[in-house]
Structure formats: C-alpha cells, structure tokens
Amino acid sequence: METLVTALTIFVLAIFIGFEVITKIPPILHTPLMSGSNAISGITVIGAILSAGYQVTLLTTILGFIAVLFATINVVGGFLVTQRMLGMFKKKD
C-alpha cells in the first residue's frame, strides 16, 4: 500500500510539473520542443514494444499493445504538426 501511495504521489507531481512547464513555453519555441518530444515518443514506442513482447500475462500484452498504438499515434501526429509548422516559414513562390 505504501508503494502505491508513493507511486501515485510521484505521478500527480509529474502531471502538475509538466502542466506548469508546458504552459510557460512561448509559442516561438513550440516547433523545436515538438521535435524533441517526437524523439522521446520514439523511445516510448521502443519501450512499449519491449513491454508487449515479454508476454508475462495477457493483460500486460494488451496494455503493451495499447501503449505501442498510442505512442505511434503521438509520434506520427507530432511529425505532421511539426511539418505543417515548418511549412509556414517557407518562402512562397
């Protein structure tokens, strides 16, 4: 029970700190940070694949697959948004 309370406390603090950091970022820094978060999400995809591949129980396999799915959506969506934002800075013919 003590481990669960510690884990939940860390999780809630991480959410609060993440929200505070993200809301303080000026819009001009959004594109470079989006590229960095895509790299982090790529690492998350690798971790999710490893998690799904261990197949300890059916639940861990299903949760691993869901993690792979969500992390992949995040990476693809992030790259599409970054590409669109960078396209706004190109010279028009």
KAQUIUR-V322653 format. One record per residue. RES is the residue in three letters. PHI is phi in degrees with one decimal (NA if undefined). PSI is psi in whole degrees, 0 to 359 (999 if undefined). BURIAL is b if it has 16 or more other ideal C-beta (glycine too) atoms within 10 Angstrom, else e. Layout:
RES:PHI:PSI:BURIAL ; RES:PHI:PSI:BURIAL
//
This chain:
MET:NA:322:e ; GLU:-65.1:323:e ; THR:-65.4:320:e ; LEU:-64.0:317:e ; VAL:-64.7:319:e ; THR:-63.3:315:e ; ALA:-63.7:318:e ; LEU:-65.8:322:e ; THR:-62.7:314:e ; ILE:-63.1:319:e ; PHE:-62.5:314:e ; VAL:-65.9:319:e ; LEU:-64.5:322:e ; ALA:-64.6:320:e ; ILE:-62.9:313:e ; PHE:-62.7:312:e ; ILE:-65.4:318:e ; GLY:-61.0:317:e ; PHE:-63.5:317:e ; GLU:-64.3:319:e ; VAL:-67.5:315:e ; ILE:-65.5:321:e ; THR:-71.6:343:e ; LYS:-92.7:359:e ; ILE:-81.6:127:e ; PRO:-69.0:151:e ; PRO:-58.1:331:e ; ILE:-67.5:337:e ; LEU:-92.1:2:e ; HIS:-64.1:316:e ; THR:-64.2:312:b ; PRO:-62.8:323:e ; LEU:-70.1:327:e ; MET:-65.1:321:b ; SER:-65.2:320:e ; GLY:-65.1:320:e ; SER:-69.2:332:b ; ASN:-65.6:321:b ; ALA:-64.7:319:e ; ILE:-65.4:320:e ; SER:-66.2:329:b ; GLY:-63.5:321:e ; ILE:-66.1:323:e ; THR:-62.7:322:b ; VAL:-61.2:317:b ; ILE:-62.8:315:e ; GLY:-62.8:322:e ; ALA:-68.0:322:b ; ILE:-63.9:317:e ; LEU:-62.7:319:e ; SER:-63.8:318:b ; ALA:-70.0:329:b ; GLY:-76.1:338:e ; TYR:-67.3:327:e ; GLN:50.7:52:e ; VAL:-68.2:310:e ; THR:-136.0:172:e ; LEU:-65.0:323:e ; LEU:-62.7:315:e ; THR:-66.4:326:e ; THR:-66.9:317:e ; ILE:-65.5:314:e ; LEU:-63.9:323:e ; GLY:-63.6:318:b ; PHE:-63.8:317:e ; ILE:-63.5:321:e ; ALA:-63.8:319:b ; VAL:-62.0:316:b ; LEU:-61.3:309:e ; PHE:-66.1:319:e ; ALA:-65.7:323:b ; THR:-67.0:318:b ; ILE:-60.3:319:e ; ASN:-63.7:316:b ; VAL:-64.7:311:b ; VAL:-63.2:314:e ; GLY:-62.5:320:e ; GLY:-63.5:318:b ; PHE:-67.2:323:e ; LEU:-65.5:318:e ; VAL:-65.5:316:e ; THR:-62.4:317:b ; GLN:-61.4:318:e ; ARG:-66.0:319:e ; MET:-66.9:320:e ; LEU:-67.4:330:e ; GLY:-65.2:336:e ; MET:-69.1:340:e ; PHE:-96.4:358:e ; LYS:-75.7:150:e ; LYS:-70.7:141:e ; LYS:-90.2:139:e ; ASP:-77.4:999:e
//
